[in-house]
Amino acid sequence: LESLSQQLLSLQDLRQEALTLTAVPVAAAFEDVARSLPDCPVNLEKTCPEDAAVRADRVLLADLLRNLVLNAAHASAPGSTVTLRCLPAEDRWRLEVADTGCGIPPEALPHLTEPFYRVDKARARANGGSGVGLALCAQIAEAFGTQMTFASRVGEGTTVTILLQKEAEHEEAAQQQ
């Protein structure tokens, strides 16, 4: 209940406050996620160009990615791999969180970011899910001027993608670490 309350308050804060976006080295955000999940039941694989930096808020970007990794871990078998990728996409960087878990039925994809929506009600309850995490992630993505997209096949896995503006000041951002 406490976790749900904190998530709901975070969601409300995001709707009310303007963010200051700065240069964020993507590799540093990936490392923030890995450090925050020391007991993660899956292997976390990270692929990122050294110079990749995006216009974002580092703490919120790490929170968004962490939530996506946790969702991927819950959908995957223990010991499997969840991949964090950063790929060039013209004037943006494409950040992906991919798993080889149970996948999501096509009819559920449009509802994933609705507050309290759960694809598998029984699995979500067993894992302590509240149905607020992806709604919060969608709000963070929106605050960064983008959206999350979902590609999934039942029995094969899911990839969540966000496109973020490339930040030209990547060297300055790296020095701030």
C-alpha positions in Angstrom: 0.0 0.0 0.0 2.9 2.3 0.8 4.5 1.6 -2.5 1.3 2.2 -4.4 0.8 5.5 -2.5 4.3 6.7 -3.4 3.7 5.8 -7.1 0.4 7.6 -7.2 2.0 10.7 -5.6 4.8 10.5 -8.1 2.3 10.3 -10.9 0.4 13.4 -9.6 3.7 15.3 -9.2 4.7 14.6 -12.8 1.4 16.1 -14.0 1.9 19.3 -12.0 5.6 20.1 -12.2 7.6 21.3 -15.1 10.9 19.4 -15.5 14.3 20.8 -16.2 15.8 18.5 -18.9 19.6 18.3 -19.2 22.2 16.2 -21.0 22.1 12.7 -19.5 24.7 10.1 -20.6 22.7 7.0 -21.4 25.4 4.6 -20.2 25.2 6.3 -16.8 21.5 5.9 -16.6 21.8 2.2 -17.6 24.4 1.8 -14.7 22.0 3.6 -12.3 19.4 1.0 -13.2 21.8 -1.9 -12.7 23.0 -0.6 -9.3 19.4 -0.2 -8.2 18.6 -3.9 -8.9 21.3 -5.9 -7.1 19.1 -8.9 -6.6 17.5 -8.9 -10.0 16.4 -12.5 -10.9 17.4 -12.0 -14.6 20.7 -11.1 -16.2 20.8 -7.5 -17.3 22.7 -6.9 -20.6 23.5 -3.3 -21.5 24.4 -2.1 -25.0 25.1 1.6 -25.5 27.4 3.8 -27.6 29.9 5.6 -25.4 28.9 9.0 -26.6 25.1 8.5 -26.3 23.5 11.3 -24.4 19.8 12.3 -24.3 17.8 15.3 -23.2 16.1 14.1 -20.0 16.1 14.0 -16.2 18.6 11.4 -15.1 16.7 10.2 -12.0 13.4 10.0 -13.8 15.0 8.2 -16.8 16.6 5.7 -14.5 13.2 5.2 -12.7 11.5 4.7 -16.1 14.0 2.1 -17.2 14.1 0.4 -13.8 10.4 -0.1 -13.9 10.5 -1.5 -17.4 13.3 -3.9 -16.4 11.3 -5.0 -13.4 8.3 -5.7 -15.6 10.5 -7.6 -18.1 12.0 -9.6 -15.2 8.5 -10.5 -13.9 7.5 -11.7 -17.4 10.7 -13.8 -17.8 12.1 -17.0 -16.3 14.7 -16.5 -13.6 18.2 -16.5 -15.1 17.0 -15.3 -18.5 18.3 -12.1 -20.0 16.7 -8.7 -20.2 18.5 -6.3 -22.6 18.8 -2.5 -22.2 19.8 -1.1 -25.6 20.6 2.4 -26.9 20.6 2.7 -30.7 20.9 5.7 -33.1 17.7 6.8 -34.8 18.4 9.9 -36.9 18.3 12.9 -34.5 17.3 10.7 -31.6 18.5 7.8 -29.5 16.2 4.7 -29.4 16.2 3.2 -25.9 14.9 -0.3 -25.7 14.1 -2.8 -22.9 13.7 -6.3 -24.3 12.9 -9.6 -22.8 12.2 -13.1 -24.0 9.4 -13.7 -21.5 5.7 -14.6 -21.8 4.8 -11.8 -24.2 1.6 -9.7 -24.2 -1.6 -10.5 -26.2 -2.2 -7.9 -29.1 -5.6 -6.8 -27.6 -3.8 -5.8 -24.3 -1.2 -3.6 -25.9 -3.3 -0.4 -26.2 -4.2 -0.6 -22.5 -0.8 -1.1 -21.0 -0.3 2.5 -19.8 -3.8 2.9 -18.3 -3.6 3.2 -14.5 -4.4 -0.1 -12.7 -4.6 -2.1 -15.9 -3.0 -5.6 -15.6 -2.6 -8.0 -18.5 -2.6 -11.1 -16.2 -4.4 -10.3 -13.0 -3.3 -13.4 -11.2 0.4 -12.9 -12.1 0.4 -9.3 -11.2 -1.1 -10.0 -7.7 1.5 -12.8 -7.1 4.3 -10.4 -8.0 2.9 -7.5 -5.9 2.1 -5.4 -9.0 -0.2 -2.4 -8.6 -0.9 -1.6 -12.2 0.5 1.9 -11.8 4.1 1.4 -12.9 3.5 1.7 -16.7 1.2 4.6 -16.3 4.0 6.4 -14.4 6.5 5.4 -17.1 4.2 6.8 -19.7 4.0 10.1 -17.8 7.8 10.3 -17.5 8.1 9.6 -21.3 5.6 12.3 -22.0 7.5 14.8 -19.7 10.5 14.0 -21.9 8.5 14.8 -25.1 8.1 11.2 -26.2 6.0 8.1 -25.9 6.7 4.4 -25.1 5.9 1.9 -27.8 5.4 -1.8 -27.3 6.1 -4.7 -29.6 5.3 -8.1 -28.3 4.6 -11.7 -29.3 2.9 -14.1 -26.9 5.5 -16.8 -25.9 8.4 -14.9 -27.4 8.8 -11.7 -25.4 8.3 -7.9 -25.4 10.3 -4.9 -26.4 9.5 -1.4 -25.0 11.0 1.5 -27.0 11.3 5.2 -26.2 12.9 7.7 -28.6 14.7 10.6 -26.9 16.3 13.7 -28.3 20.0 13.4 -28.8 22.0 15.8 -26.7 24.9 17.5 -28.4 26.6 18.3 -25.1 27.4 14.6 -24.4 31.1 15.4 -23.4 29.9 18.0 -20.8 27.4 15.6 -19.4 30.0 12.8 -19.1 32.2 15.2 -17.2 29.4 15.9 -14.7 29.3 12.2 -13.6 
